[in-house]
Structure formats: C-alpha cells, structure tokens
Amino acid sequence: MQIAVFGAGYVGLVQAVGLAELDHEVFLVDIDEAKVEALQGGSVPFYEPGLEDALKSYIASGALRIETSLDRNPELAFVCVQTPQLGDGSCNIAAVKSVLASAHLPELVVIKSTLPPTEFRVLEVESNCELAMNPEFLREGTAFDDFLNPDRIVLGVRTPEAEQVLCSVYEKLEAPKLVMSPESASLTKYAANTMLASRLSLINEIANIAEVVGADMDAVREGLGSDPRIGRQFLRSGAGFGGSCFPKDVLALATSAHASGYDSKLIRPVIEVNEEQAGRFVAKIEQELGGVNGKRIAVWGLAFNKNTDDIRESPAMRAVKLLLAKGVFLSVYDPEAMQNARAELGSDVHYAADVLEACDDADALAALTEWDEFKEVEWPRVAVRMKGGFVFDGKSFLDRASVERSGLKYAGVGVCD
Ligand SMILES: NC(=O)c1ccc[n+]([C@@H]2O[C@H](COP(=O)([O-])OP(=O)(O)OC[C@H]3O[C@@H](n4cnc5c(N)ncnc54)[C@H](O)[C@@H]3O)[C@@H](O)[C@H]2O)c1
C-alpha cells in the first residue's frame, strides 16, 4: 500500500520505517527542512537502537522517501505530529489541524498523535476525510522493536471499511488487533499512560512513607511485587518519572475530563507527587552530606529513561538544576544524552568522558538514569576515584550489596540505614 506519514519525530520515523519493513511504500513528510535533509542522508537525529540501519536500507531500496511536503496521492495517511501541552494543561492539536489542511490527503487519515476523545471529534467535524485513531504505545529506547512486536494494536474506527484497511496495513504483525471506537482508542492511550504514571507516583509516596517510618523500601518492594495481582513492573521508587508523554498526557486527561463535566479526584495528584519527587531526592542528598553548597557531586544519567538521548521532562535534569541552584559543582555523564544536556546546561557543569572520570574527587554520586553501563560498573574502581562515600540511587536500580561491598554507602529513595 502507498502510505504517507506526517511528522518525522520519534513516533513518525519509527512508524514510517516500520511500515516499510511491512512491505509498504512510504512517504515520510516533515516541515522541518534540516531534519528532512539529515534523514534523507540516513542520519537519525535522536538515539534509538536499530533505527538508523533500517532507515538507510529502506531509503536505498526506494521503499521509503522523505520529503518536506506531499506531492502525490497516497492510499492512506498517518498523522504523527506533536500534541504539546497548553498553559491550562489541555492538548494543543494545532499541528494535527495543519496536517489535515494539507493537499493530497487520502479518504482515510489515521491519527497516531495522542489527543483526547473530545479533540478527535473536533477534528472529525472540521475534516473532509474520514478519520481513525491508532494510538502509539512505543517506549523510547525499544521503539523499533515495539513497532515490530507490539503487545496489541488498538484501532479506533468508525466504519468496517476503515477497520479492514487498517487490519490489512498491520496484517504481518501477529499482535491482537483491538477494534473499537476512536473515543475508546484515545481513552485507552490516556488510561495506559495514567495507569503507569499513577503506579510510579504511588510507589514514590510509599517510599517517602518508608523513609519517615523507618521501613526499607527494598523489602517492601519485594513483598509487594511477589503478589501476582500487583506484579513487579513499575515498582522502582526514585526521583520521579519524566519523558515527553507521561506528564503532559496525565494532565491532559484530567483537563479534558473536567471540560467534559467530570472532576477527577485521583489524577492531578499523580503529577503533584511527581513534581515534588526530584526535590525530595535532592533534599535527601543535602541531609546526608550535611549541606551541599560547594560540594562536588557526580551525576550518572541525564536522559529520562535508559537507551534514549531524550531529556524532555527528565527527572535527572530536574535534580541537576536543583543541585546547581544550591551551589553544587556537578560532573555529569550519560552514554547518549550529553549533547542534548549541553544545549540546556551550557558550561554550568563538567561533562565527563566516562563513568569513572565523572566520579573523580566527588563527595557523592547520584545515579539518575538506569543505563546497564551503570548497573554493571565495578564498584571498587568507582570507590577509589571518589573523595566521599555516598551513592544516591534515583531509580532503585543499583545493586546495593555490590555498592556496600566496595566500602561506599548506598542511599536509595525509601532506603534508610
Ligand atoms: N515520543 C514518544 O515516546 C511517544 C509515544 C507515544 C505517543 N506519542 C505521541 O505521538 C505524537 C508525536 O510525538 P513525537 O515524540 O514523535 O513528537 P516530535 O516532536 O518528536 O515530532 C513531531 C514532528 O512533527 C513535525 N511536524 C509538525 N507539524 C507538521 C506538519 N504540519 N507536517 C509534517 N510534519 C510536521 C515536527 O517537525 C516534528 O519533527 C505526540 O502526540 C505524542 O504525544 C509519543
């Protein structure tokens, strides 16, 4: 099938390369000329494992073309442009509207951008095309693999014809195809992100309680995760969650529900807890070190998650900025996010060449992104480079016993002496 994909960001680029992998002929369109030029040259402007090789091979085979505007009539189009947060917490659909005003659109246009059910209906009323909703559940860092091996494909459609077209687009993927209304598809996406974000804020609150009542969060997590009704995923307490989606989507759900006449009691506090969590993490460092002004702290991890260079809404960046404001000298290291961090932090921090150099003469180490490289480090080699003895774990991912065996002192969120 000949398919246009609008927006060559994380979602659109993965969608376009993935559709080429499924043997479709794809036209990827983005209004950002510099981005299009880089992509035409086979260069992915962000770090995503596996994507660049696949991009190069489909450009070479002619299955994927990348352009700044659409100049032909495809059989189907996907809209993958940004839907950022407006000042009041609602979802800005201006970029989606601008795509829907483009020339050469096919009869069926599928929205992959995250937007609330009410906004979908607004677009539907204004558009000359039939619209469908196919929300995206990819995780940055495993995005291409997530496209090829999804848990499920959610198809929000109005007509049996649209269902048939979308089922045939994804025919080669084995995942269950869940067909529903566009409103339900949109709400499924918001519900998934809100559920995951709520779990993280709840576990962070329990960890905060563990600190004040003298419980050990590692033990509590083991006790909780052993219950099959609860499970072990998303139970790691830390400095909060981030990324371009969770914070804005959780807020957009509450805002959109309010505009439709339902005031949620539970959703907004998910964000409020999260916004305080990096500050609590920094306060813990301050308390343990007896003040931080003039101290030297090594920071491992700046991206919001491992395997990505994305620092949007990153709790690590939040903690870094709070520490800087308190007069700390920071030596930072991230395997992929250094360039993005440099654009925000400039010369305010020292950019270390590797994990060990970051620790040279440090009074403490704060690990804030759960990269495998940090988990697998040889702790005695870290200990000899540091001046002080504290390791603060902002993602509950380090092996506490290994840290302590090297003579360092482990401090996690919810883990006291
Ligand atoms: N990033 C994620 O992990 C993720 C996961 C699931 C869903 N989403 C949702 O998917 C959507 C896209 O997210 P993203 O992270 O890929 O965004 P992004 O900001 O990385 O990319 C959006 C791209 O769209 C382009 N664009 C804007 N207007 C355009 C137009 N009129 N025509 C063509 N291109 C245009 C921009 O230049 C940009 O390159 C958002 O709604 C987001 O909430 C994102």
The ligand as an SDF file (V2000), in Angstrom:
LIG
                    3D

 44 48  0  0  0  0  0  0  0  0999 V2000
    7.6940   10.0750   21.8910 N   0  0  0  0  0  0  0  0  0  0  0  0
    7.0020    9.0730   22.3790 C   0  0  0  0  0  0  0  0  0  0  0  0
    7.5520    8.2070   23.0680 O   0  0  0  0  0  0  0  0  0  0  0  0
    5.5310    8.9300   22.0820 C   0  0  0  0  0  0  0  0  0  0  0  0
    4.8990    7.6980   22.3800 C   0  0  0  0  0  0  0  0  0  0  0  0
    3.5430    7.5650   22.0980 C   0  0  0  0  0  0  0  0  0  0  0  0
    2.8230    8.6390   21.5760 C   0  0  0  0  0  0  0  0  0  0  0  0
    3.4590    9.8280   21.3490 N   0  0  0  0  0  0  0  0  0  0  0  0
    2.6610   10.9170   20.7590 C   0  0  0  0  0  0  0  0  0  0  0  0
    2.9620   10.9620   19.3670 O   0  0  0  0  0  0  0  0  0  0  0  0
    2.9640   12.3190   18.8870 C   0  0  0  0  0  0  0  0  0  0  0  0
    4.3140   12.6550   18.2970 C   0  0  0  0  0  0  0  0  0  0  0  0
    5.3050   12.5370   19.3060 O   0  0  0  0  0  0  0  0  0  0  0  0
    6.8590   12.6450   18.9460 P   0  0  0  0  0  0  0  0  0  0  0  0
    7.5900   12.4100   20.2260 O   0  0  0  0  0  0  0  0  0  0  0  0
    7.1420   11.8180   17.7660 O   0  0  0  0  0  0  0  0  0  0  0  0
    6.9320   14.2020   18.5440 O   0  0  0  0  0  0  0  0  0  0  0  0
    8.1780   15.0080   17.9560 P   0  0  0  0  0  0  0  0  0  0  0  0
    8.0440   16.3790   18.4900 O   0  0  0  0  0  0  0  0  0  0  0  0
    9.4380   14.2350   18.1930 O   0  0  0  0  0  0  0  0  0  0  0  0
    7.9420   15.0120   16.3800 O   0  0  0  0  0  0  0  0  0  0  0  0
    6.8940   15.6810   15.7470 C   0  0  0  0  0  0  0  0  0  0  0  0
    7.3440   16.0120   14.3330 C   0  0  0  0  0  0  0  0  0  0  0  0
    6.2240   16.5110   13.5780 O   0  0  0  0  0  0  0  0  0  0  0  0
    6.7150   17.5160   12.6970 C   0  0  0  0  0  0  0  0  0  0  0  0
    5.5900   18.3570   12.2190 N   0  0  0  0  0  0  0  0  0  0  0  0
    4.9220   19.3310   12.8740 C   0  0  0  0  0  0  0  0  0  0  0  0
    3.9390   19.8420   12.0940 N   0  0  0  0  0  0  0  0  0  0  0  0
    3.9830   19.1640   10.9150 C   0  0  0  0  0  0  0  0  0  0  0  0
    3.2380   19.2140    9.7110 C   0  0  0  0  0  0  0  0  0  0  0  0
    2.2230   20.0710    9.5620 N   0  0  0  0  0  0  0  0  0  0  0  0
    3.5560   18.3680    8.7120 N   0  0  0  0  0  0  0  0  0  0  0  0
    4.5850   17.4890    8.8530 C   0  0  0  0  0  0  0  0  0  0  0  0
    5.3340   17.3950    9.9820 N   0  0  0  0  0  0  0  0  0  0  0  0
    5.0510   18.2130   10.9880 C   0  0  0  0  0  0  0  0  0  0  0  0
    7.7450   18.2580   13.5200 C   0  0  0  0  0  0  0  0  0  0  0  0
    8.6270   18.9940   12.7070 O   0  0  0  0  0  0  0  0  0  0  0  0
    8.4260   17.0900   14.2550 C   0  0  0  0  0  0  0  0  0  0  0  0
    9.5390   16.6020   13.5160 O   0  0  0  0  0  0  0  0  0  0  0  0
    2.5700   13.1770   20.0980 C   0  0  0  0  0  0  0  0  0  0  0  0
    1.1900   13.3330   20.0990 O   0  0  0  0  0  0  0  0  0  0  0  0
    2.9810   12.3100   21.2930 C   0  0  0  0  0  0  0  0  0  0  0  0
    2.2320   12.5920   22.4350 O   0  0  0  0  0  0  0  0  0  0  0  0
    4.7990    9.9890   21.5680 C   0  0  0  0  0  0  0  0  0  0  0  0
  1  2  1  0
  2  3  2  0
  2  4  1  0
  4  5  1  0
  4 44  2  0
  5  6  2  0
  6  7  1  0
  7  8  2  0
  8  9  1  0
  8 44  1  0
  9 10  1  0
  9 42  1  0
 10 11  1  0
 11 12  1  0
 11 40  1  0
 12 13  1  0
 13 14  1  0
 14 15  2  0
 14 16  1  0
 14 17  1  0
 17 18  1  0
 18 19  2  0
 18 20  1  0
 18 21  1  0
 21 22  1  0
 22 23  1  0
 23 24  1  0
 23 38  1  0
 24 25  1  0
 25 26  1  0
 25 36  1  0
 26 27  1  0
 26 35  1  0
 27 28  2  0
 28 29  1  0
 29 30  1  0
 29 35  2  0
 30 31  1  0
 30 32  2  0
 32 33  1  0
 33 34  2  0
 34 35  1  0
 36 37  1  0
 36 38  1  0
 38 39  1  0
 40 41  1  0
 40 42  1  0
 42 43  1  0
M  CHG  2   8   1  16  -1
M  END
$$$$
